[in-house]
Amino acid sequence: MRAVRSGIRAGALIAAIALLARDTAAMPQTPQPQPGDPAYSTVFYRNGNLNLEAYFYTPQGAGPFPLVVYSHGSRANEEHVEWPVLYIARVLVPAGYAVLVPERRGYGKSEGKTFTEDIGPSERGERFVDRLVAEASDVTAAVEYARKNLPIDGKRIALMGYSFGGIVTTIAGGHSGALAAVINQAPGALNWDKSPELRARLLVEAARIRAPMWCAAAENDATTDSARGICAAAKLSGATVELKIYPPFVHPTNPNPRAPGHALFAPVGVSVWKEDVLAFLATHVR
């Protein structure tokens, strides 16, 4: 009987981990360098007692440069794969932006427990929110590190994030000092309907954002309510906002049956939203 129960528990844990990978991962993809890719340097910075990794790209020319701090999504089972998010650098660096990509706690070579090690695979209550608040503090620490140590213009800093990265971008957006802009791509879309605690916290944090904000989602993501709600909360508090709901989108080789449109902001969808993001940044950051 004990063996049967152990087998059931093990099966339940495997199923929960698989669910986490399906429902929280923002289409993680290992880096695929191409000839002519922007070069980056790896830097380390502190947040509390954690040593955290980040990748820093600079455009051609002399600084100080406008900076975009990009927050990646979750990547269950690939947390310790270094991921410099080359597809974002390919969009932003040629347009004249420096890019800083923090590997938040538990990712890449950053210290700290992974998301699953910290709170488990199925938690969606207060501990779930607390973990994401902690990751957001890793982003705000990266912003402060950049202001003090990198050849960037501290008055022209934008935050940008996708999925889990959109959650931490929203939270960090109200706690990072003066920002020039915030870009939210499908922020928390896969968990918006699963966690009342997350929804409440994100709406409170969005109301603290004063920088111009661009929110976007695909019509066939798990929901568009997260992008709509976050932008609406910021607008009510006086921020300038733009909301973009794109037509349905499906990854051509790896569709997510529950939320196919979530793949729009992965590398495969860049051509759909690239010009919109660059136009927003050109208006508010350049």
C-alpha positions in Angstrom: 0.0 0.0 0.0 2.8 2.3 0.8 4.3 1.7 -2.6 1.0 2.5 -4.2 0.6 5.7 -2.3 4.2 6.7 -3.1 3.5 6.1 -6.7 0.4 8.2 -6.6 2.3 11.1 -4.9 5.1 10.8 -7.4 2.7 10.8 -10.3 0.9 13.8 -8.9 4.2 15.7 -8.5 5.2 14.9 -12.1 1.8 16.1 -13.3 2.0 19.3 -11.3 5.5 20.0 -12.7 4.2 19.4 -16.2 1.3 21.8 -15.6 3.7 24.4 -14.3 5.9 24.1 -17.4 2.9 24.3 -19.7 1.1 27.1 -18.0 3.9 29.4 -16.7 6.6 29.1 -19.3 6.9 31.9 -21.8 8.0 29.6 -24.6 11.6 29.3 -23.3 14.2 28.8 -26.1 17.9 28.2 -25.7 20.0 30.8 -27.4 20.6 30.3 -31.1 23.4 32.8 -32.1 23.5 34.1 -35.6 26.2 35.8 -37.5 26.1 39.5 -36.8 24.3 39.2 -33.5 24.8 42.1 -31.1 27.7 41.4 -28.7 27.1 41.4 -24.9 29.1 41.3 -21.8 28.1 39.4 -18.6 27.9 41.4 -15.4 27.0 40.5 -11.9 25.2 42.7 -9.4 23.9 42.3 -5.8 20.4 42.3 -4.4 20.5 41.7 -0.7 22.7 38.6 -0.2 22.2 37.3 -3.7 24.8 37.7 -6.5 22.8 38.0 -9.7 23.8 37.6 -13.4 22.8 40.0 -16.2 23.7 40.4 -19.9 24.5 43.9 -21.2 24.4 45.0 -24.8 25.4 48.3 -26.2 24.7 49.8 -29.6 27.3 51.4 -31.9 28.5 54.9 -31.0 29.3 56.8 -27.8 27.2 56.6 -24.7 25.4 57.4 -22.5 22.7 55.2 -24.2 19.0 54.9 -23.6 18.5 51.6 -21.8 15.8 48.9 -22.0 15.8 46.5 -19.0 14.2 43.3 -20.3 12.6 40.7 -18.0 12.3 37.2 -19.4 9.4 34.8 -18.8 9.6 31.7 -16.7 11.4 28.7 -18.2 10.5 25.6 -16.1 13.2 22.8 -16.4 15.6 25.2 -18.1 16.2 27.6 -15.2 20.0 27.2 -15.2 20.4 27.6 -18.9 21.9 31.0 -19.6 19.6 32.9 -21.8 20.7 36.3 -23.1 17.5 36.7 -25.1 19.2 37.5 -28.3 15.9 38.0 -30.2 15.2 41.1 -28.1 18.7 42.5 -28.6 18.3 42.0 -32.4 15.3 44.3 -32.2 16.6 47.0 -29.9 20.4 47.3 -30.2 20.4 48.2 -33.9 17.8 50.9 -33.1 20.2 52.6 -30.7 19.2 51.1 -27.3 21.4 49.5 -24.7 19.8 46.4 -23.3 20.2 44.8 -19.9 18.8 41.4 -19.3 18.8 40.3 -15.6 18.7 36.6 -14.8 16.5 36.9 -11.8 17.1 34.7 -8.7 17.3 31.0 -9.6 17.9 31.6 -13.3 21.1 31.3 -15.3 24.1 31.7 -12.9 22.2 33.9 -10.5 22.1 32.7 -6.9 18.9 31.7 -5.1 16.4 28.9 -5.4 14.5 28.3 -8.6 10.8 29.1 -8.7 9.8 25.5 -8.1 12.4 24.9 -5.4 11.1 28.0 -3.6 7.4 27.6 -3.6 6.6 24.3 -5.4 4.9 23.8 -8.8 1.3 24.5 -8.1 1.2 27.4 -5.6 -0.9 30.3 -6.9 -1.7 32.2 -3.6 0.3 34.6 -1.5 3.5 32.7 -1.6 3.3 32.8 -5.4 2.9 36.5 -5.4 5.7 37.0 -2.8 8.1 35.1 -5.0 7.3 37.3 -8.0 7.6 40.4 -5.8 11.1 39.2 -4.8 12.0 38.7 -8.5 10.8 42.2 -9.2 13.2 43.5 -6.6 15.9 41.8 -8.6 14.9 44.0 -11.5 14.8 47.2 -9.5 18.3 46.3 -8.2 19.4 45.8 -11.8 18.1 49.3 -12.7 20.0 50.9 -9.8 23.2 49.0 -10.8 22.9 50.2 -14.3 22.4 53.9 -13.2 25.6 53.7 -11.2 27.9 51.5 -13.2 26.9 51.3 -16.9 27.3 53.9 -19.7 23.6 54.6 -19.9 21.4 57.7 -19.5 19.7 57.4 -16.2 16.8 59.6 -17.4 16.1 57.3 -20.4 15.4 53.9 -18.9 12.5 51.7 -20.0 11.3 48.4 -18.5 10.1 45.6 -20.8 8.8 42.2 -19.9 6.9 39.2 -21.3 4.6 36.8 -19.3 6.2 36.3 -15.9 8.5 39.0 -17.0 5.5 41.2 -17.5 4.4 40.5 -13.9 7.8 41.6 -12.5 7.9 44.5 -14.9 4.6 45.8 -13.6 5.7 45.4 -9.9 9.1 46.9 -10.6 7.6 49.7 -12.6 6.2 51.4 -9.5 9.4 50.9 -7.5 12.3 51.8 -9.9 12.4 55.6 -9.6 11.9 57.8 -12.6 11.3 55.7 -15.7 10.9 56.8 -19.3 8.6 54.0 -20.4 7.2 50.6 -19.5 6.4 47.8 -22.1 4.2 44.9 -21.0 3.8 41.9 -23.2 1.0 39.4 -22.1 1.7 40.3 -18.5 0.6 37.4 -16.3 -1.8 36.1 -18.9 -1.4 32.4 -18.1 -2.1 32.9 -14.4 -4.5 35.9 -14.3 -7.6 33.7 -14.0 -5.9 31.3 -11.5 -4.8 33.7 -8.8 -7.0 36.4 -7.3 -4.0 37.4 -5.2 -1.9 38.0 -8.3 -4.6 40.1 -10.0 -5.1 42.2 -6.9 -1.4 42.9 -6.5 -0.8 43.7 -10.1 -3.6 46.2 -10.2 -2.3 47.9 -7.1 1.3 48.0 -8.5 0.1 49.2 -12.0 -1.6 52.2 -10.3 1.8 53.3 -9.0 3.3 53.5 -12.4 3.6 57.0 -13.8 5.7 56.4 -16.9 4.0 55.9 -20.3 3.1 52.3 -20.6 2.4 50.0 -23.6 0.4 46.8 -22.9 -0.2 44.1 -25.5 -1.7 40.6 -25.9 -2.9 38.3 -28.6 -6.6 37.9 -28.9 -6.3 34.1 -28.4 -4.0 34.2 -25.4 -5.4 32.6 -22.2 -6.8 36.1 -21.5 -6.4 39.7 -22.6 -7.8 40.9 -19.3 -4.3 41.1 -17.7 -3.0 43.6 -20.3 -6.3 45.5 -20.3 -6.5 45.7 -16.6 -2.9 46.7 -15.9 -3.0 49.5 -18.5 -6.4 50.7 -17.2 -5.2 50.9 -13.6 -2.1 52.9 -14.7 -4.3 55.2 -16.8 -6.7 55.9 -13.9 -3.7 57.1 -11.9 -2.6 59.5 -14.6 -0.2 57.5 -16.8 -0.2 57.7 -20.5 -1.1 54.2 -21.8 -1.4 52.4 -25.1 -3.2 49.1 -25.4 -2.7 46.8 -28.4 -4.7 43.6 -28.8 -3.3 41.6 -31.8 -5.3 39.2 -34.0 -5.1 35.5 -33.1 -1.6 34.1 -33.3 -0.4 30.4 -33.3 3.2 29.2 -33.0 3.8 27.3 -36.3 5.6 24.3 -34.7 4.9 24.4 -31.0 1.3 25.5 -30.4 -0.1 25.8 -26.9 -3.6 24.4 -27.0 -4.8 26.4 -24.0 -3.3 29.7 -24.9 -1.9 29.6 -28.5 -1.6 33.4 -28.7 0.9 33.5 -25.8 3.7 32.6 -28.3 3.3 36.0 -30.0 6.0 37.6 -27.9 8.4 34.7 -28.2 11.0 34.9 -31.1 8.6 33.5 -33.6 6.3 36.5 -33.3 8.8 39.4 -33.5 7.8 40.6 -36.9 4.2 41.2 -35.7 5.0 43.6 -32.9 8.6 44.9 -33.5 7.6 48.1 -35.2 5.0 48.9 -32.6 7.5 48.5 -29.8 10.1 50.6 -31.6 7.6 53.4 -32.3 6.5 53.5 -28.7 10.1 53.7 -27.5 11.0 56.3 -30.1 8.2 58.5 -28.8 8.9 58.2 -25.1 12.6 57.2 -24.7 14.6 58.4 -27.7 
